[in-house]
């Protein structure tokens, strides 16, 4: 079978998902079981993957689903706990005191606070934390999910303290073989990885500076009473200022300190600067923008959380600091357990391992305390005592959170297993590469020397399939390296473009959309979210690809493998 047909069959499940979710607007709970069946059919009939391997991949996917649901549960539980303690009412008023302008609020909460959470934790946690917070202060649930997904772009390559680079690239490339070659050229693997990290940081900084503006204009266009792009563009100076306040320290950290801290430091520097500027009205238009009254919102925008939030106010006087302590604790514990070797060892000591599932060499280990879900639940327990809650209040929070988690679980038990089947399809009787690599091979053979333009799109495709920058890098980094080597251009920059595109692809990863929607009690609207988040994803990949072409053929960027 030629490469074109391989790519077509490999893409069939993705095409089907796009038609059902985006084209026909079928809910994910109806669409994803069909897509799972289509994936299994392609794996059996075309790729000749064994039944045992398909079953093992499905089991592996279900185990990952448990971990994802644990994170979702923790995020929803924290929101509901703060709702019943009265802290959410205080937090909402606090943001109104910074600025009542929703455009400013979305930049501070989603772009800056969300980027900090991404840097500390990754794995979809920013949307799981920021989206419920936006709902809590009065955003439509669908708008909160949209901007929650857009957080998962610029900070993602250095999310979870650099995991997509330190694990994704390290595991995705033949580091031993490349390292030996580099030694003969007077270089080293560490130097090579440092070059990749720097180029990822700089490319993201250029493209990502405009993401706050994208967030705002899409908010005003799709959720404003006037459906206006111009109402978002009117805050352009402040949005660009907020972008630069994050991306400059972010890029400098990536170049000089490595992959662990760009997103963390970018947010820690940008958040106080931008918040102070907002309080002073710096670069903010005189008019205050807000959503239409809630009674005018379409039903599809709304979740049950929103109907209940206004019924709750702080039962006793609570300071803004006390209301925020739970979120501060979440951020602090996330950083501590990712940076401190002792703390990381402690939370990872309780592990539930599943090795060599059905003898296929596939495995997955669940670490309940290390996953953000464990940290979120721990903070909920602290909040119970800190905010002087009653048993019936925490009980109500647990009950509401469980119901929403179960709603998301039905979709994810099909979505994540089908992803694992795609990724694990490389071991088969047909002799084909895995399905994601087959699609990437077709793109490379079709476009030739202008391939750098498409390299970020290939990375995004991997993340769309896997729902993870790290996994996309593991699947496709060696492939991207090989294409660059064949074309005689910078392998380091090509791998960097892969990492940047894989970060952007998180904005359209289906199971991330489902997970984010679940945290605000909004399901069955995943297609609507994807129709919107595809816009910033195309922008991100296209501009990164143009930078790739310029870097490869005009600037001839440094590469330790090219002397």
ABEGO torsion letter per residue (X at the ends): XBAAAAAAAAAAAAAAAAAAAAAAGBBAAAAAAAAAAAAAAAAAAAAGBBAAAAAAAAAAAAAAAAAAAAAAAAAAAAAAAAAAAGAAAAAAAAAAAABABAAAAAAAAAAAAAAAAAAAAEGGAAAAAAAAAAAAAGBBAAAAAAAAAAABBAAAAABGGGAAAAAAAAAABBAAAAAAAAAAAGBBAAAAAAAAAAAAAAAAAAAAAAAAAAAAAAAAAAABAAGBAAAAAAAAAAAAAAAAAAAAAAAAAAAAAEAAAAAAAAAAAAAAAAAAAAAAGBGBBABBBBBBBAAABBAAABBAAAAAAAABBBABBBBAAAAAAAAAAAAAAAAAAAABAAAAAAAAABBBBBBGBGGAGBBBBBBAAABAAAAAAAAAAAAAAAAGBBAAAAAAAAAAAAAAAAAAAAAAAAAAAAAAAAAAAABBAAGBBBAAAAAAAAAAAAAEAAAAAAAAAAAAAAAAAAGBAAAAAAAAAAAAAAAAAAAGBBAAAAAAAAAAAAAAAAAABAAAAAAAAAAAGBBGAAAAAAAAAAAAAAAAAAAAAAAAAAAAAAAGBBBAABX
